Amino acid sequence: MTRKKDDSFFVGWADTPAPDRRFFLRAGIGLTVGSAVLAGGLAALQTPPGTGSWNQGAIREWRGIVTGTPYAMLRTLDLGGGPRTALLSCLGKCGVAARLGSLAGKAVVITGSLIQRGRHSMIAVNEMGEWIREDDGPADPSLVFPDPEPLGSISLAGEILDSKCWFGAMRPSEGKVHKACASLCIRGGIPPAFFARDKGDRSALMIMVDNGRSYGDELLPFIADPVRLSGELVRADDLLILDAPITRFERV
């Protein structure tokens, strides 16, 4: 058998034959383009991490009336747009309701940094110093916490998550990847929240209570899992509150 003169033959120390160079060039371009398309497609399928933000260095004073029931909250004018409610937390995975003491219900000055996502706000108090003190001035009557307005019974499917991370302390702040973090936050006293989204992509976040009180460890097994629950929905001005007993939870 005779070999054609234009047949290529691989020699390790010689130049790569032209047909092989063309093959490797095309294969490299194809793999690069294919990987980019695959990466873009996978990224598009991911849940958006949210628009929350937290500048821990932007520490300032916030004035208003504070309460520890059912969770630590400050009613203030400092967020703009009239009286608004900011949940309170420590810098880490803990709430501060137990530290309010005799200041609950009074006009106070709180030092901390703002965690914010849209109209949802939380103040992480500056524990490095005196983070709360009674205000010398009189309390603004408009900052008294309003009586809850009943909105009726409701049944929803969604996810239980911790409000601090969802507001902007961490991204992503929902789903299985955040289950361990959310469990630690809620166990430490961070207010739990229920996030629901309907088929029209409308969504709502509700602070969760059990008969008007904060939950205990019985909530932990349901965190970050798809659940359906039913309860009473109330509005406390700019806060939606979902009062749902643990007996009305079911996995979906």
BASEPA-277011 format. One record per residue: residue number from 1; x, y, z of N, C-alpha, C in turn. Coordinates in steps of 0.02 Angstrom, whole numbers, plus 50000, padded with zeros to 5 digits. Each point is the difference from the previous one (the first is absolute). Example, Ala and Ser with C-alpha at 12.3 -4.5 7.8 and 13.67 -1.06 7.14 Angstrom:
// BASEPA-277011
[1 [50660 49716 50390] [49955 50059 50000] [50045 50060 50000]]
[2 [49982 50053 49964] [50042 50059 50003] [49961 50055 50037]]
***
This chain:
// BASEPA-277011
[1 [50043 49940 50000] [49957 50060 50000] [50044 50062 50000]]
[2 [49984 50047 49957] [50039 50061 49997] [49964 50056 50036]]
[3 [50036 50044 50036] [49971 50056 50036] [49996 50061 49954]]
[4 [49941 50033 50002] [49993 50061 49961] [50046 50054 50026]]
[5 [50025 50042 49954] [50048 50051 50020] [49970 50052 50047]]
[6 [49932 50011 49998] [49971 50053 50042] [49973 49973 50066]]
[7 [50010 49934 50014] [49979 49973 50065] [50042 50030 50055]]
[8 [49967 50016 50057] [50036 50027 50058] [50023 49943 50045]]
[9 [50056 50010 50031] [50027 49950 50046] [50027 50037 50061]]
[10 [49977 49978 50060] [50018 50037 50062] [50071 49983 50021]]
[11 [50039 50053 50011] [50067 49994 50027] [50005 50048 50059]]
[12 [50014 49975 50059] [49996 50042 50060] [50043 50062 49999]]
[13 [50060 49996 49968] [50045 50058 50001] [49992 50045 49940]]
[14 [49954 49981 49956] [49990 50040 49939] [49941 50048 50009]]
[15 [49991 50045 49954] [49943 50046 50000] [49935 49961 49994]]
[16 [49947 50025 50032] [49935 49969 49995] [49974 50005 49929]]
[17 [49977 49945 49972] [49975 50002 49932] [49942 50049 49993]]
[18 [49992 50029 49942] [49948 50050 49987] [49929 49974 50015]]
[19 [49982 49938 49980] [49933 49976 50016] [49987 49997 50076]]
[20 [50052 49979 50038] [49992 49997 50073] [49992 50070 50030]]
[21 [50038 50048 49973] [49995 50069 50025] [49929 50027 49989]]
[22 [49973 49987 49941] [49932 50023 49985] [49949 49967 50047]]
[23 [50010 49934 50013] [49954 49965 50044] [50002 50029 50071]]
[24 [50060 50008 50027] [50006 50026 50068] [49974 50071 50006]]
[25 [50011 50041 49948] [49974 50068 50002] [49924 50001 50001]]
[26 [49970 49960 49957] [49927 49998 49998] [49971 49971 50065]]
[27 [50033 49946 50024] [49976 49970 50063] [50006 50049 50058]]
[28 [50055 50037 50003] [50009 50048 50055] [49949 50055 49998]]
[29 [49987 50027 49940] [49950 50053 49993] [49930 49972 50018]]
[30 [49985 49940 49977] [49935 49969 50015] [49990 49989 50074]]
[31 [50052 49974 50034] [49995 49988 50071] [49992 50065 50039]]
[32 [50037 50052 49979] [49995 50065 50035] [49931 50030 49993]]
[33 [49974 50001 49939] [49934 50028 49988] [49946 49958 50035]]
[34 [50006 49933 49996] [49952 49957 50033] [49999 50008 50075]]
[35 [50060 50007 50030] [50004 50010 50072] [49968 50066 50021]]
[36 [50012 50052 49960] [49971 50066 50015] [49924 49998 49996]]
[37 [49973 49966 49949] [49927 49995 49992] [49970 49959 50058]]
[38 [50033 49945 50018] [49976 49958 50055] [50001 50039 50066]]
[39 [50055 50037 50012] [50005 50038 50062] [49947 50054 50003]]
[40 [49988 50034 49943] [49947 50052 49999] [49931 49970 50012]]
[41 [49988 49942 49971] [49935 49968 50010] [49988 49979 50072]]
[42 [50052 49971 50030] [49993 49979 50070] [49991 50060 50046]]
[43 [50037 50055 49986] [49993 50060 50041] [49930 50030 49995]]
[44 [49971 49997 49939] [49934 50028 49990] [49946 49961 50038]]
[45 [50014 49936 50014] [49952 49958 50035] [50004 50008 50076]]
[46 [50052 50033 50024] [50008 50007 50072] [49954 50052 50029]]
[47 [49981 49991 50063] [49958 50050 50034] [50041 50063 50013]]
[48 [49973 50059 49981] [50037 50062 50012] [50017 50007 50074]]
[49 [50061 50023 50016] [50021 50005 50070] [49967 50055 50039]]
[50 [49964 50045 49967] [49966 50054 50036] [50040 50064 49996]]
[51 [49966 50054 50019] [50030 50067 49994] [50017 50031 50068]]
[52 [49999 49960 50052] [50014 50027 50067] [50072 50024 50007]]
[53 [50011 50043 50048] [50067 50027 50012] [50011 50012 50074]]
[54 [50064 49998 50019] [50019 50013 50070] [50071 50028 50000]]
[55 [50006 50064 50014] [50065 50031 50008] [50016 50003 50074]]
[56 [50039 49951 50024] [50013 49995 50071] [50040 50059 50028]]
[57 [50033 50036 49955] [50039 50057 50023] [49959 50063 50008]]
[58 [49939 50001 49973] [49958 50060 50004] [49960 49999 50065]]
[59 [50033 50012 50055] [49969 49999 50066] [49976 50070 50017]]
[60 [49938 50005 50023] [49971 50065 50018] [49949 49990 50055]]
[61 [49971 50056 50022] [49948 49997 50052] [49931 50000 49969]]
[62 [49955 49962 50030] [49931 49995 49978] [49955 50014 50060]]
[63 [49953 50046 49991] [49955 50019 50055] [49929 49973 49987]]
[64 [49967 49980 50054] [49932 49976 49993] [49977 49966 50064]]
[65 [49946 49963 49995] [49973 49962 50056] [50015 49927 49987]]
[66 [50021 49965 50053] [50022 49931 49993] [49951 49953 50036]]
[67 [49995 49939 49974] [49961 49948 50033] [50037 49934 49993]]
[68 [49984 49954 50045] [50030 49933 49996] [49949 49947 49985]]
[69 [49937 50020 49984] [49945 49953 49989] [49971 50008 49931]]
[70 [49995 49946 49960] [50026 49932 50014] [50075 49994 49988]]
[71 [50027 50049 49964] [50072 50002 49987] [50024 50072 50012]]
[72 [50066 50008 50005] [50027 50067 50011] [49991 50042 49937]]
[73 [49967 50058 50008] [49985 50044 49943] [50004 50072 50022]]
[74 [50018 50043 49953] [50004 50072 50011] [49952 50035 49952]]
[75 [49957 50040 50027] [49955 50042 49959] [50033 50068 49994]]
[76 [50016 50021 49938] [50042 50059 49992] [49979 50041 49939]]
[77 [50022 50064 50000] [49991 50044 49943] [50064 50004 49958]]
[78 [50053 49969 50023] [50066 50008 49969] [50009 49960 49936]]
[79 [49950 49959 49982] [50005 49961 49938] [49967 50037 49941]]
[80 [49968 50056 50014] [49969 50039 49948] [49930 49976 49983]]
[81 [49959 50046 49974] [49933 49981 49979] [49951 49991 50057]]
[82 [50010 50035 50056] [49955 49993 50056] [50022 49946 50048]]
[83 [49958 49984 50050] [50018 49948 50049] [50009 49932 49966]]
[84 [50054 49967 50016] [50014 49934 49973] [50029 49956 50055]]
[85 [49996 49934 49989] [50023 49952 50050] [50063 49965 49976]]
[86 [50050 49999 50043] [50062 49963 49986] [50008 49946 50052]]
[87 [50009 49938 49978] [50017 49947 50047] [50071 50012 50026]]
[88 [50015 49970 50058] [50065 50009 50031] [50035 49933 50007]]
[89 [50065 50000 49993] [50040 49939 50011] [50068 50021 50026]]
[90 [50039 49950 50020] [50070 50013 50017] [50040 49996 49935]]
[91 [50066 50007 50005] [50041 49996 49940] [50004 49929 49973]]
[92 [49992 49951 50044] [50004 49930 49980] [49932 49969 49991]]
[93 [49994 49937 50018] [49939 49962 49991] [49959 50000 50064]]
[94 [49978 50058 50023] [49963 50003 50062] [49954 50061 50001]]
[95 [49945 49993 50037] [49955 50055 50010] [50019 50039 50063]]
[96 [49965 50055 50012] [50017 50042 50058] [49940 50015 50043]]
[97 [49944 49964 49990] [49939 50014 50038] [50012 49994 50075]]
[98 [50039 49950 50021] [50012 49989 50071] [50043 50055 50031]]
[99 [50033 50041 49960] [50045 50051 50026] [49967 50068 50007]]
[100 [49938 50006 49979] [49967 50065 50002] [49980 50020 50071]]
[101 [49980 49951 50040] [49984 50013 50070] [49947 50053 50009]]
[102 [50013 50047 50045] [49951 50051 50017] [49991 50053 49946]]
[103 [50041 49997 49947] [49994 50050 49947] [49945 49984 49951]]
[104 [49972 49940 50004] [49946 49981 49954] [49941 50048 50008]]
[105 [49977 50025 49944] [49944 50047 50001] [50020 50072 50008]]
[106 [50064 50014 50006] [50024 50069 50011] [50035 50027 49939]]
[107 [50008 50067 50000] [50039 50032 49947] [50074 49988 50014]]
[108 [50036 49976 49950] [50070 49981 50009] [50042 50025 49941]]
[109 [50065 49996 50009] [50049 50011 49947] [50039 49936 49992]]
[110 [50002 49972 49940] [50034 49938 49987] [50057 50013 49951]]
[111 [50057 49971 50013] [50058 50007 49955] [50009 49935 49962]]
[112 [50003 50005 49934] [50008 49939 49960] [50002 50016 49925]]
[113 [50004 49947 49961] [50003 50006 49927] [49937 49970 49969]]
[114 [49982 50026 49942] [49936 49982 49969] [50008 49942 49950]]
[115 [49956 49951 50007] [49992 49946 49951] [49934 50013 49966]]
[116 [50000 50004 49933] [49939 50021 49966] [49991 49964 49934]]
[117 [49937 49981 49987] [49980 49971 49936] [49932 50029 49983]]
[118 [49999 50046 49953] [49938 50035 49984] [49976 50038 50061]]
[119 [49938 49988 50020] [49971 50033 50058] [50012 49961 50065]]
[120 [50033 49944 49996] [50014 49959 50059] [50066 50023 50031]]
[121 [49999 50012 50066] [50059 50028 50033] [50015 49964 50066]]
[122 [50064 49995 50015] [50023 49974 50064] [50062 50040 50020]]
[123 [50007 50012 50064] [50059 50035 50026] [50041 49950 50040]]
[124 [50062 49990 49979] [50047 49958 50037] [50035 50046 50050]]
[125 [49987 49990 50064] [50024 50047 50051] [50075 49993 50009]]
[126 [50032 50055 50017] [50072 50002 50010] [50016 49978 50071]]
[127 [50016 49936 50007] [50012 49972 50067] [50067 50019 50029]]
[128 [50041 50036 49963] [50066 50018 50025] [49997 50055 50052]]
[129 [49943 50032 50007] [49993 50053 50050] [49929 50001 50028]]
[130 [49979 50059 50023] [49932 50007 50027] [49953 50008 49941]]
[131 [49968 49945 49980] [49961 50001 49939] [49929 50025 50009]]
[132 [49976 50006 50062] [49933 50025 50012] [49999 50042 50064]]
[133 [49964 50056 49996] [49992 50043 50059] [49932 50035 49994]]
[134 [49974 50022 50056] [49936 50036 49999] [50010 50069 49970]]
[135 [49954 50020 49957] [50004 50065 49967] [49982 50055 50050]]
[136 [50037 50054 49998] [49986 50056 50045] [49936 50037 49981]]
[137 [49984 50000 49936] [49941 50035 49977] [49936 49960 50009]]
[138 [49942 50033 49991] [49936 49965 50007] [49988 49953 49941]]
[139 [49961 49949 50012] [49984 49952 49947] [49951 50031 49951]]
[140 [50011 49989 49936] [49955 50024 49948] [49937 49956 50001]]
[141 [49941 50029 50009] [49939 49958 50003] [49989 49958 49937]]
[142 [50025 50023 49943] [49990 49962 49938] [50039 49935 49998]]
[143 [50048 49992 50047] [50042 49941 50001] [49974 49944 50045]]
[144 [49944 50012 50032] [49970 49946 50041] [49981 49943 49954]]
[145 [50016 49939 50020] [49986 49942 49957] [49925 49993 49991]]
[146 [49977 49994 49937] [49927 49996 49987] [49971 49933 50020]]
[147 [49936 50000 50014] [49966 49937 50012] [49996 49961 49934]]
[148 [50012 49935 50002] [49996 49960 49938] [49931 50002 49969]]
[149 [49998 50003 49934] [49938 50000 49962] [49989 49931 49970]]
[150 [49948 49964 50022] [49989 49933 49973] [49983 50002 49926]]
[151 [50032 49955 49962] [49987 49996 49928] [49965 49935 49981]]
[152 [49989 49956 50049] [49963 49938 49987] [50044 49938 50000]]
[153 [49968 49943 49993] [50035 49936 49998] [50031 49991 49931]]
[154 [50056 49963 50000] [50036 49991 49937] [50036 49933 50000]]
[155 [50007 49971 49942] [50039 49939 49991] [50051 50012 49944]]
[156 [50064 49987 50015] [50052 50017 49953] [50052 49944 49995]]
[157 [50032 49996 49943] [50058 49955 49991] [50061 50044 49989]]
[158 [50055 49983 50031] [50060 50040 49993] [50057 49972 50041]]
[159 [50042 50044 50026] [50060 49980 50036] [50010 50042 50063]]
[160 [50020 49966 50053] [50017 50034 50062] [50074 50017 49998]]
[161 [50017 50063 50012] [50070 50021 49998] [50012 50051 50055]]
[162 [50063 50018 50010] [50015 50050 50051] [50001 50069 49968]]
[163 [49969 50047 50034] [49991 50066 49971] [50065 50038 49991]]
[164 [50049 49991 50043] [50062 50038 49996] [50037 49986 49934]]
[165 [50010 49937 49985] [50036 49983 49939] [49960 50020 49938]]
[166 [49933 49991 50002] [49959 50017 49942] [50000 50075 49988]]
[167 [50002 50039 50053] [50001 50073 49993] [50065 50023 49966]]
[168 [50054 49962 50005] [50061 50020 49967] [50065 49981 50034]]
[169 [49996 49964 50057] [50062 49982 50034] [50039 49946 49963]]
[170 [49965 49960 49959] [50034 49946 49964] [49962 49986 49935]]
[171 [50037 49981 49949] [49970 49979 49936] [50037 49940 49974]]
[172 [49965 49945 49980] [49927 49993 50002] [49974 49993 50072]]
[173 [49936 50015 50008] [49971 50002 50067] [49941 49953 50007]]
[174 [49993 49953 49953] [49944 49954 50002] [50020 49934 49968]]
[175 [49958 49950 50008] [50013 49935 49970] [50044 49956 50042]]
[176 [50013 49940 49974] [50039 49950 50037] [50070 50024 50018]]
[177 [50031 50040 49955] [50069 50022 50012] [50004 50045 50061]]
[178 [49943 50027 50021] [50001 50046 50057] [49966 49971 50062]]
[179 [49984 49936 49998] [49962 49969 50054] [50037 50003 50067]]
[180 [50064 49982 50001] [50037 49999 50063] [50007 50069 50029]]
[181 [50014 50050 49958] [50007 50069 50024] [49934 50026 50028]]
[182 [49946 49988 49962] [49934 50024 50022] [49980 49968 50067]]
[183 [50016 49936 50008] [49983 49966 50063] [50037 50030 50059]]
[184 [50064 50016 49991] [50039 50031 50053] [49973 50069 50017]]
[185 [49983 50039 49949] [49974 50068 50011] [49934 49998 50039]]
[186 [49954 49958 49978] [49935 49997 50033] [50006 49972 50071]]
[187 [50042 49950 50009] [50012 49973 50066] [50029 50053 50047]]
[188 [50040 50046 49972] [50030 50053 50041] [49955 50058 50014]]
[189 [49940 50001 49970] [49953 50054 50015] [49985 50047 49943]]
[190 [50029 49988 49941] [49983 50040 49941] [49927 49985 49981]]
[191 [49959 50050 49986] [49930 49987 49983] [49994 49956 49937]]
[192 [49961 49946 50004] [49988 49959 49940] [49950 50035 49955]]
[193 [50005 49986 49935] [49955 50030 49952] [49976 49947 49951]]
[194 [49942 50011 49972] [49972 49954 49950] [49998 50036 49934]]
[195 [50033 49970 49950] [50002 50029 49933] [49957 49959 49953]]
[196 [49951 50032 49969] [49954 49966 49955] [50000 50036 49933]]
[197 [49992 49961 49945] [49997 50028 49933] [49944 49964 49962]]
[198 [49958 50039 49966] [49945 49968 49963] [50019 49988 49927]]
[199 [49953 49973 49961] [50015 49982 49930] [50012 50062 49957]]
[200 [49976 50057 50023] [50012 50062 49963] [50064 50034 50020]]
[201 [50043 49965 50038] [50065 50024 50022] [49993 50058 50050]]
[202 [49942 50008 50029] [49992 50047 50055] [50023 49967 50064]]
[203 [50036 50037 50042] [50028 49970 50060] [49985 50043 50061]]
[204 [50005 49970 50058] [49989 50035 50063] [50042 49968 50054]]
[205 [50023 50041 50046] [50038 49977 50058] [49960 50017 50063]]
[206 [49990 49950 50043] [49961 50010 50061] [50042 49978 50060]]
[207 [50002 50041 50051] [50032 49981 50063] [49955 49949 50035]]
[208 [50030 49946 50026] [49961 49945 50028] [49996 50002 50076]]
[209 [49940 49986 50025] [49990 49993 50072] [49954 49941 50012]]
[210 [50000 49976 50061] [49957 49946 50021] [49956 50025 50057]]
[211 [49937 50014 49984] [49953 50028 50049] [50027 50065 50030]]
[212 [50030 50040 49957] [50025 50065 50021] [50068 49999 50033]]
[213 [50030 49941 50006] [50065 49994 50033] [50052 49973 49952]]
[214 [50063 50006 50020] [50054 49972 49959] [50000 49924 50004]]
[215 [50027 49969 49948] [50004 49927 49997] [50059 49974 50042]]
[216 [49996 49936 50017] [50055 49966 50032] [50034 49953 49949]]
[217 [50036 49951 50026] [50037 49954 49957] [49955 49955 49957]]
[218 [49935 49999 50015] [49955 49958 49960] [49996 50023 49927]]
[219 [50022 50061 49986] [49998 50026 49932] [50059 49974 49958]]
[220 [50054 49980 50032] [50063 49985 49965] [49994 49946 49947]]
[221 [49963 49945 50010] [49998 49948 49948] [49969 50023 49934]]
[222 [49963 50055 50000] [49964 50023 49939] [50038 50054 49962]]
[223 [50055 50025 50028] [50035 50056 49970] [50030 49980 49933]]
[224 [49993 50043 49950] [50030 49993 49933] [49971 49942 49960]]
[225 [49946 49970 50023] [49966 49948 49962] [49934 50027 49972]]
[226 [49977 49976 49942] [49935 50021 49975] [49945 49976 50048]]
[227 [49960 50047 50025] [49947 49983 50047] [49936 50037 49982]]
[228 [49946 49972 50022] [49935 50034 49997] [49976 50009 50071]]
[229 [49974 50059 50014] [49974 50013 50067] [49939 50045 49995]]
[230 [49962 50001 50053] [49941 50043 50002] [49999 50036 50067]]
[231 [49973 50059 50000] [49998 50040 50060] [49963 50065 49988]]
[232 [50011 50048 50044] [49967 50065 49997] [50051 50052 49978]]
[233 [49982 50039 49949] [50044 50053 49976] [49977 50066 50028]]
[234 [50047 50038 50028] [49985 50066 50027] [50051 50050 49973]]
[235 [49980 50063 49999] [50044 50053 49979] [50012 50047 50059]]
[236 [50063 50013 50014] [50019 50049 50051] [50035 50057 49963]]
[237 [49959 50042 49968] [50024 50055 49958] [50043 49973 49943]]
[238 [50067 50006 50005] [50043 49979 49944] [50025 49929 50007]]
[239 [49975 49962 50049] [50020 49931 50008] [49940 49953 49988]]
[240 [50012 49946 49962] [49952 49946 49996] [50021 49946 50050]]
[241 [49954 49977 50040] [50014 49950 50052] [49955 49940 49989]]
[242 [50030 49942 49996] [49963 49937 49991] [50000 49962 50065]]
[243 [49940 49992 50030] [49993 49964 50063] [49977 49929 49983]]
[244 [50047 49953 50002] [49986 49931 49979] [50027 49951 50051]]
[245 [49958 49960 50031] [50023 49949 50047] [50038 49945 49964]]
[246 [50047 49969 50034] [50042 49949 49970] [49958 49939 49979]]
[247 [49942 49991 50030] [49957 49943 49984] [49969 50007 49930]]
[248 [50005 50060 49969] [49971 50010 49934] [50054 50002 49945]]
[249 [50057 49971 50015] [50054 49996 49950] [49998 49931 49967]]
[250 [50012 49999 49935] [50009 49936 49965] [50049 50010 49943]]
[251 [50041 49949 49988] [50049 50004 49945] [49965 49990 49933]]
[252 [50027 50032 49949] [49972 49991 49933] [50054 49978 49952]]
***
